[in-house]
């Protein structure tokens, strides 16, 4: 009988929440060990139940460990003996990485190295998923971006991601290991923090509506981004981790939308006219950012049958409704 023992780092983030739901929906007897910096499971369980009230969490265990400590990682790996590892841990804000590049690089490198080194030491070679980022691509690469597009990272965050992406390839060849990377494009959900643009726009729109703020400040209305719903991305991660092939894939919707459209849709949905409520300040932009970023997910669609099921507008509505309910607007 095939064991379905999953080890998921960073499990309490948005991708971990939706991936946990997916695994338990597919395998009722699956066992999931989540590694997290905060062992308090109440908020995590509450979020899981908010997207699926029927989930049985008896086979879910959260371990609070320091992923930067190799010995702690090694002990957990020996105890769990996972058949699958999904590494979702580590800092995720590109902007914060610009302010603290050394810390960001060290954390992203070390977490990945500790996990893979422990696997190698114990001769445990589970199916392993490592997230890459669309930030790894050159700002001059032609859209839409696919697995063969040119890499030239634009931030400390993306430099660290590219280093791990390349090391994944090396480990795959050296150990004949089913270890692979998903090059993730922007994805959002109701569980995002306000550090990210879509959630920031939604929160500010609601604050303006209820007279807690006066305007939304934004860097540009013309930038276009490929935004997917996090549950669709988690489903792609699931398909990759369960696949016997070790291909790397671009994961995104294949569609991009302007910041202007994002703002207009959100403001209209909450009952506001955005016309006089927006201030554009180009100083908020990163100079290295390309104006347009769009994915080409053709390879994962053809090879694994994945598709993005949630429209951009439906994603925004989910996020707005959740934020409204959460903060009792």
C-alpha positions in Angstrom: 0.0 0.0 0.0 1.3 3.4 -1.0 2.0 5.7 2.0 0.6 9.2 1.8 2.8 10.9 4.4 3.2 14.6 3.6 5.6 17.0 5.2 4.7 20.6 4.4 6.8 23.6 5.6 5.1 26.9 5.9 1.8 25.1 6.1 -0.1 28.0 7.7 0.3 30.3 4.7 -2.3 30.6 2.0 -0.8 27.9 -0.2 -0.5 25.5 2.7 -4.1 26.0 3.7 -5.5 25.1 0.2 -3.0 22.3 -0.3 -4.0 20.7 3.0 -7.6 20.8 1.9 -6.8 19.3 -1.5 -4.8 16.4 0.1 -7.4 15.5 2.6 -10.1 15.6 -0.1 -8.1 13.2 -2.3 -6.9 10.9 0.5 -9.0 10.5 3.6 -6.2 8.5 5.3 -3.4 10.8 4.3 -1.1 12.0 7.2 0.1 15.6 7.1 2.9 17.0 9.3 3.1 20.8 9.0 6.2 22.6 10.1 5.5 26.1 11.3 7.0 28.8 13.5 3.8 29.1 15.4 2.3 25.9 16.9 -1.0 27.6 17.8 -3.3 25.7 15.4 -6.5 27.5 16.2 -6.3 30.1 13.5 -5.0 27.6 10.9 -7.9 25.2 11.7 -10.4 28.0 11.6 -9.2 29.1 8.1 -9.3 25.5 6.9 -12.9 25.1 8.1 -13.8 28.4 6.4 -13.1 26.8 3.0 -14.3 23.3 3.8 -16.5 22.6 6.8 -16.3 18.8 6.3 -12.5 18.4 6.6 -11.4 15.8 9.1 -8.2 17.1 10.7 -7.4 14.0 12.9 -4.4 13.2 10.7 -3.0 16.7 10.7 -0.1 17.5 13.1 1.8 20.8 13.4 5.4 20.8 14.7 6.9 24.0 15.8 10.6 23.9 14.8 13.4 26.2 13.6 13.9 25.3 10.0 17.2 27.2 10.1 18.5 24.5 12.6 19.7 21.5 10.6 19.6 19.1 13.6 15.9 20.0 14.3 15.0 19.4 10.6 16.9 16.2 10.5 15.1 14.8 13.6 11.7 15.6 12.2 12.6 14.0 8.8 13.8 10.8 10.6 10.6 10.7 12.6 8.1 11.4 9.8 9.8 9.6 6.9 7.7 11.5 4.4 6.8 10.2 1.0 6.2 13.8 -0.1 7.8 17.1 0.9 6.4 20.5 -0.1 8.6 23.4 1.0 6.4 26.5 1.3 8.4 28.1 4.1 10.5 31.2 4.0 10.0 35.0 3.5 7.9 36.0 0.6 7.9 39.8 0.3 10.0 41.0 -2.5 9.9 44.6 -1.1 11.1 43.5 2.3 14.0 41.6 0.7 15.3 44.8 -0.8 15.6 46.2 2.8 17.2 43.1 4.3 18.9 41.2 1.5 21.3 39.1 3.6 18.6 37.8 5.9 16.3 36.9 3.0 18.9 35.1 1.1 20.2 33.2 4.1 16.7 32.0 5.1 15.7 30.9 1.7 19.0 29.1 1.1 19.2 27.5 4.5 15.7 26.1 4.8 16.0 24.4 1.4 19.5 23.1 2.1 18.5 21.8 5.5 15.6 19.8 4.0 17.5 18.4 1.1 20.7 17.7 3.1 18.7 15.8 5.7 17.0 13.7 2.9 20.4 12.9 1.4 21.9 12.0 4.8 19.0 9.6 5.7 18.7 8.2 2.1 15.1 9.3 2.0 14.2 10.7 -1.4 10.5 11.7 -1.4 8.8 13.5 -4.1 9.8 17.1 -3.4 8.3 20.4 -4.5 10.3 23.6 -4.3 8.6 26.9 -5.2 10.3 29.3 -7.6 9.1 32.7 -8.6 8.2 34.7 -11.7 10.5 37.3 -10.2 13.4 35.2 -11.4 12.7 36.2 -15.0 14.5 39.0 -16.8 12.5 42.3 -16.9 13.4 42.2 -20.7 12.1 38.7 -21.3 9.3 38.5 -23.8 5.8 37.8 -22.5 4.2 35.4 -22.0 6.9 33.8 -19.9 7.5 30.1 -20.0 10.0 27.5 -18.8 12.5 28.6 -21.5 12.3 32.3 -20.9 15.5 34.2 -19.8 16.3 34.4 -16.1 17.8 37.5 -14.6 16.5 38.0 -11.0 15.5 41.5 -10.0 15.7 41.3 -6.2 17.5 39.5 -3.3 14.4 37.4 -3.0 14.4 36.2 -6.6 18.2 35.7 -6.6 17.8 33.2 -3.7 14.8 31.6 -5.5 16.9 31.1 -8.7 19.8 29.6 -6.7 17.4 27.0 -5.2 15.8 26.4 -8.6 19.2 25.6 -10.1 20.2 23.5 -7.2 17.0 21.5 -7.6 18.0 20.6 -11.1 21.5 19.6 -9.9 20.1 17.3 -7.1 17.6 15.8 -9.6 20.4 14.7 -11.9 22.9 13.7 -9.2 20.5 11.5 -7.2 17.9 10.5 -9.8 15.5 12.3 -7.5 11.9 13.3 -8.2 12.5 16.8 -7.0 11.0 19.7 -9.0 10.2 23.4 -9.0 7.1 25.3 -9.8 7.7 28.8 -11.1 4.8 30.5 -9.3 3.3 33.7 -10.6 1.3 36.1 -8.5 -1.5 34.4 -6.6 -3.8 35.8 -4.0 -6.6 34.7 -1.6 -8.6 35.8 1.4 -5.7 34.7 3.5 -3.1 37.1 2.1 -1.6 39.9 4.2 -1.8 43.6 3.3 1.9 43.5 2.2 0.6 42.4 -1.2 -1.1 44.7 -3.7 -4.4 43.1 -4.2 -5.2 42.7 -0.5 -4.0 46.3 0.1 -6.4 47.6 -2.5 -9.3 45.7 -1.0 -8.6 46.8 2.6 -8.1 50.4 1.6 -11.3 50.4 -0.5 -13.3 49.2 2.5 -11.6 51.7 4.8 -12.5 54.5 2.4 -16.1 53.4 2.2 -16.4 53.4 6.0 -14.5 56.7 6.2 -11.4 55.4 7.9 -9.2 56.5 5.0 -9.5 59.1 2.4 -7.5 57.9 -0.6 -5.6 54.9 -2.0 -2.0 55.6 -2.9 -0.6 53.5 -5.7 2.6 53.4 -7.8 1.0 52.9 -11.2 -2.3 52.2 -12.8 -0.8 50.8 -16.0 1.2 47.9 -14.7 -0.3 44.5 -15.7 0.1 41.4 -13.7 -0.9 37.7 -13.9 -2.9 37.1 -10.7 -4.3 33.7 -9.9 -6.4 32.4 -7.0 -4.2 30.6 -4.5 -6.4 27.4 -4.5 -5.8 26.9 -8.2 -2.0 27.3 -7.6 -2.2 24.8 -4.7 -4.0 22.3 -7.0 -1.1 22.7 -9.5 1.4 22.0 -6.7 -0.6 18.9 -5.7 -0.5 17.6 -9.3 3.2 18.2 -9.5 4.0 16.5 -6.2 1.9 13.5 -7.0 3.5 13.1 -10.5 6.2 10.7 -11.2 7.9 13.0 -13.7 10.3 15.6 -12.3 9.5 18.4 -14.8 9.7 22.0 -13.7 6.6 24.1 -14.6 5.4 27.7 -14.9 2.2 28.1 -12.9 0.0 31.0 -13.6 -3.4 31.9 -15.2 -2.0 33.0 -18.5 -4.0 36.2 -18.3 -2.9 39.6 -17.0 -4.9 42.6 -15.8 -4.0 46.3 -15.2 -3.8 47.7 -11.7 -6.4 50.2 -13.0 -8.9 47.4 -13.7 -8.2 45.8 -10.4 -8.9 49.1 -8.5 -12.0 49.9 -10.6 -13.5 46.4 -10.0 -12.9 46.4 -6.3 -14.2 49.9 -5.7 -17.3 49.3 -7.8 -18.0 46.0 -6.0 -17.9 47.8 -2.6 -20.1 50.7 -4.0 -17.5 53.4 -4.6 -16.4 55.4 -7.7 -12.6 55.3 -7.7 -12.2 58.4 -9.9 -11.3 60.9 -7.1 -10.1 58.4 -4.5 -6.7 57.4 -6.1 -3.3 59.1 -5.8 -0.6 57.8 -8.2 2.9 58.1 -6.8 5.6 56.6 -9.0 8.0 56.7 -6.0 6.2 53.6 -4.8 7.5 51.6 -7.8 10.6 49.4 -8.0 12.6 50.7 -10.9 13.5 47.2 -12.0 9.9 46.1 -12.4 8.6 45.4 -15.9 5.3 46.9 -16.9 3.8 43.6 -17.9 4.2 40.1 -16.5 2.1 37.3 -18.0 2.6 33.5 -17.6 2.5 30.8 -20.3 1.2 27.7 -18.4 0.9 25.6 -21.6 3.3 22.9 -20.4 1.6 22.1 -17.2 -1.8 22.2 -18.8 -0.7 19.7 -21.5 1.3 17.4 -19.2 -0.7 17.3 -16.0 -4.1 18.5 -17.1 -4.1 21.5 -14.8 -6.1 24.6 -15.3 -6.9 27.8 -13.5 -10.6 27.5 -12.6 -11.2 30.8 -10.7 -11.6 34.0 -12.7 -9.8 37.1 -11.6 -13.1 38.8 -10.7 -14.4 35.8 -8.7 -11.1 35.8 -6.7 -11.6 39.5 -5.9 -15.1 38.9 -4.8 -14.1 36.1 -2.5 -11.4 38.3 -1.0 -13.7 41.3 -0.5 -16.5 39.2 1.1 -14.1 37.5 3.5 -12.5 40.8 4.5 -15.9 42.4 5.0 -17.1 39.5 7.2 -13.8 39.2 9.1 -13.7 42.9 10.1 -17.4 43.3 10.4 -17.6 46.2 8.0 
